Each structure stands twice: as structure tokens, then as C-alpha cells.
Amino acid sequence: MSGLSVVLVSPRNPLNIGAAARAMSNFGFSDLRVVNPYDVAFREAVSAVGADAVMQAARVYPTVPEAIADCSLVVGTTGGDHRDPEQPLRRLEYGARMIQGHPSVALLFGSEKYGLSNDDISHCHWLMQIPARSEHRSMNLGQAVAVCLYELIRDETMASAPAHPKRSAASSQTELLRERLAEVLLISGYYDHTAVEGAERRLRALVKRMNLSQQDTVVWLGIFRQILWKLKGTA
Amino acid sequence: MSGLSVVLVSPRNPLNIGAAARAMSNFGFSDLRVVNPYDVAFREAVSAVGADAVMQAARVYPTVPEAIADCSLVVGTTGGDHRDPEQPLRRLEYGARMIQGHPSVALLFGSEKYGLSNDDISHCHWLMQIPARSEHRSMNLGQAVAVCLYELIRDETMASAPAHPKRSAASSQTELLRERLAEVLLISGYYDHTAVEGAERRLRALVKRMNLSQQDTVVWLGIFRQILWKLKGTA
């Protein structure tokens, strides 16, 4: 997404400017533009301990039209409550699909207190809404930037990825574990010798349900070997 | 997602505690638990201007096991660089699907500086990783909470929602607009009377590409009516 510029319009809090830059760095975006910031706030954000390359390279513009002059798609973010009903409003999940792959997009975020003004919004092709609760739509600026950028880089194919990369134990290993466990149970007197029917099957299912990795199976085999050694020694 | 508890382990910055609570309120979560917070930070966060109901209702616990005692699924969040390779690590997109619908989940976030300790992690069933750049994995605490909760509430069906709810103009309206535009062009001398072949078709396509709403079509019809009136008056 090298074609995306994050545009903060009239931000007032240096922590929020820095947080926006940090989220950009986390998610792989680099072009930060700041319109008419409170001057002290901007200088504080740039000089803050831990300010990263994104923050250092941020550019300041006096007005929105100047900040977005080279962008061919301009998208505003909004709480979505007070707006022109004619302006298309798209939920983040859908809007992100329309932004992805576009060569030069400006994504606008309004000030902490007032959001984007009607004048700012008139420069936008459409508006994008983060699906927050209608009772509490107003998001923290840094968090709103993070959530929008995350939606842009998230990978839907990962949503159905395999459970996890651990190497599961082979059946021969779990069967060995079942045998050793059976020996422990027998020697320790767990069975009363009247109800052993189906015991092997039940033990096998019990071990399977542990869903062990190769490595943990080795650990369990060692545990039961030690228990057996102790049981036999005291018998 | 009333069954989800956000657990902040040893947070140090009151702004981050407050930001986590705000994101929870934005996305409809209410159970915030704070383990061993820096005491001053916690009191500041609760008493901060704008602290919401989630923050007011937050509970403090001395240790992780006490905070998660009633939860049957415990998921840790991590930058994912220094961890036990045996602990399953799932990307956020996938992990969220496993959390959704679970009746009692604890989602753990570590301290700003160190993340979750190995001891904290040993209480987790598995770990969840936000897909940040490997060069800059470490996220701001409040932003990490916001992004994880967003993934839990986002609606994939919305990603393919219809473009936007505006009511598009009917073809009869756009055709009327094309006719009026043609009249304006003719009277204003836009055509040189040698190249009119295909002009009607090209104008129709031009108007279609405006992709107008009903309301904007009425506006444009009025504009051209006024231009025509002026053109005819000065002719």
C-alpha cells in the first residue's frame, strides 16, 4: 500500500500524531501528511522519544486541498452521525476493498474534538465508517488510524488458516504413550480389575484428546517412565 | 461478545488504560480487568475526564491466575518474536474466529515495555499475533486492544456489501439530462457541425459516467435549464 497517504486534519494532541505514525509503521505505511496542526503539538510529536521514521518524514500543509493535490481518490473517515446524506458512506470492511490497489489514495482523519468539517468532507469522494457502537461512535484518533490501516493489511485468507503450525505427534508415539500410561494405571491399582472392558479404547481416546505435539509426547513419555520406575521400586 | 474479558497485565500508563477502555466501549465490550497496575496510573485512568463506564467498572487483581480464574479460554497477545515455539501462535484473523462465540474468554495484553512474561504466557491456551511488520511489531497498547476488538466485531459479509445506499437516477432522468446538455452544447457552439456523428452516444456515456443520484440529477437539470435560459436570452 505504498500509494496511501494518511492525512491528519488539524490534530491537537502530539500523542495522537505520534500514535498515528506508530500504527503506520506497524502496518507498513509511510506517507504521513498533517494539515494545519497545532504547531507546538507537531514539534513535540517529531521530537518525542521513540518518534519513528514515519513521524520524522511527515509533511505539513496549510490546507486540505494542498495536502491532497496529488491524490486521485480522497476518502474521509467519520463517526457518521452528522453528514450530508448524499455523500456515500461505506463501512470500513467494504471501503477498504475499494481502496486496496488504488495508486494514490488520501485517507483523511479529522481533529480529536470535531472530526472532519463539512468543508473537509466536500473534498472527499466518499466517507468510510468504522463500525463502532452507535451509542459511542467517537474513537480516539490514534486508535481510529490503527483500525483503518489494519483492515487494509489484514489477510482474509488467513481467517481460515490451519489451526497452528505445531507438529502433531505420530500415532505410533501416542500409542506408546497409551501403553505406558496403561502400565502405570495397572501397577498403581487405578483399575479394580472388574471394569477393564473397553479400557484400552478409552485410554487411547483420552490420549488423543490431549492433542499433543511431538515434543510434548516425549515429555509425557519421560514423566510416565519415571513414575513407573518409582512404582516398581516401591512395589 | 459479552463473554469476553480484556485483561491488561501490569500496565504503566494511565492513558493506555483509558484508551483500552474507550476502544472496548466503542466496540461493545464491557469487562475490563487490570492485573497489578502501577497504582497511580490506575487511579489516574479512573478519575480522568471522559473516563467511561467501562473504566469505572474495571476490576483490579493482584495476579494473572486470579484475574482469569473464571475464564475457560485464555488467549495472550504478543509481538511473536521471543516465545516458546511449542505455544500455538495464531494470526489475529484466524484467532478471532476461534474466540467468537466462546462463552468465557480472557484476552491478555502485556505491559507497554515488556509485553507478557513467560509466566503470564504459561497461563494461556494459545497466543494471538497482530500481523504487524516484522521490522516493527511492537504496538501501542491502546491501539493493540482496538485492533483486536475490531477484528472480533467486524462483519465479513459487509466486505461485499452493495457500493452505497444512494438512490441512483433512473435512465429516463439521465436521458433528460443528456438531451438538455445536447441543447446547451448546440446553442453554445460546442460542436462545429462537422463532427456530430456519434455525439448522442458519446454524450449519453458521459452522463452515465457521472453516476448520479436522483437528487444530483435534479440539481444538474436545473443548472442546464438556467444555462439554456441565459444562452437563449443573449442569442
Contacts between the chains, C-beta under 8 A, distances in Angstrom:
chain1	res1	chain2	res2	distance
A	15	B	15	6.9
A	19	B	140	5.6
A	19	B	142	7.6
A	19	B	143	6.4
A	22	B	139	7.5
A	22	B	140	5.6
A	22	B	143	7.3
A	23	B	139	7.5
A	23	B	140	7.3
A	23	B	143	5.5
A	25	B	133	7.3
A	25	B	136	4.8
A	26	B	130	7.9
A	26	B	132	4.1
A	26	B	133	6.3
A	26	B	136	5.5
A	26	B	137	7.3
A	26	B	138	7.8
A	26	B	139	5.4
A	26	B	143	7.8
A	27	B	132	6.3
A	27	B	133	6.9
A	28	B	133	5.0
A	52	B	136	7.3
A	86	B	166	6.8
A	86	B	213	6.1
A	86	B	215	5.8
A	86	B	216	6.8
A	88	B	163	7.3
A	88	B	164	3.6
A	88	B	165	7.8
A	88	B	166	5.8
A	89	B	164	6.6
A	89	B	165	7.6
A	90	B	161	7.8
A	90	B	163	7.7
A	90	B	164	5.8
A	91	B	155	7.7
A	91	B	158	4.8
A	91	B	161	6.6
A	92	B	154	7.4
A	93	B	154	5.6
A	93	B	155	6.2
A	93	B	156	6.8
A	93	B	158	4.1
A	93	B	159	4.3
A	93	B	161	7.6
A	94	B	158	5.6
A	94	B	159	5.7
A	94	B	160	7.2
A	94	B	161	4.7
A	96	B	159	7.7
A	97	B	159	5.8
A	97	B	160	7.7
A	126	B	164	6.8
A	130	B	26	7.8
A	130	B	150	7.4
A	131	B	153	6.6
A	131	B	154	6.8
A	131	B	155	6.9
A	131	B	158	7.4
A	132	B	26	4.1
A	132	B	27	6.3
A	133	B	25	7.3
A	133	B	26	6.3
A	133	B	27	6.9
A	133	B	28	5.0
A	136	B	25	4.8
A	136	B	26	5.5
A	136	B	52	7.3
A	137	B	26	7.3
A	138	B	26	7.8
A	139	B	22	7.5
A	139	B	23	7.5
A	139	B	26	5.3
A	139	B	146	7.6
A	140	B	19	5.6
A	140	B	22	5.6
A	140	B	23	7.3
A	140	B	142	6.8
A	140	B	146	7.6
A	142	B	19	7.6
A	142	B	140	6.8
A	142	B	142	7.0
A	142	B	143	6.0
A	143	B	19	6.4
A	143	B	22	7.3
A	143	B	23	5.5
A	143	B	26	7.8
A	143	B	142	6.0
A	143	B	143	5.6
A	143	B	146	3.9
A	146	B	139	7.6
A	146	B	140	7.6
A	146	B	143	3.9
A	146	B	146	5.7
A	146	B	147	5.5
A	147	B	146	5.5
A	147	B	147	5.9
A	147	B	150	4.7
A	150	B	130	7.4
A	150	B	147	4.6
A	150	B	150	6.8
A	150	B	151	7.5
A	151	B	150	7.5
A	151	B	154	7.3
A	153	B	131	6.6
A	154	B	92	7.4
A	154	B	93	5.6
A	154	B	131	6.7
A	154	B	151	7.3
A	155	B	91	7.7
A	155	B	93	6.1
A	155	B	131	6.9
A	156	B	93	6.9
A	156	B	156	7.4
A	156	B	159	7.6
A	158	B	91	4.8
A	158	B	93	4.1
A	158	B	94	5.6
A	158	B	131	7.4
A	159	B	93	4.3
A	159	B	94	5.7
A	159	B	96	7.7
A	159	B	97	5.9
A	159	B	156	7.6
A	160	B	94	7.2
A	160	B	97	7.7
A	161	B	90	7.7
A	161	B	91	6.6
A	161	B	93	7.6
A	161	B	94	4.7
A	163	B	88	7.2
A	163	B	90	7.6
A	164	B	88	3.6
A	164	B	89	6.6
A	164	B	90	5.9
A	164	B	126	6.8
A	165	B	88	7.9
A	165	B	89	7.5
A	166	B	86	6.7
A	166	B	88	5.8
A	213	B	86	5.9
A	215	B	86	5.7
A	216	B	86	6.7
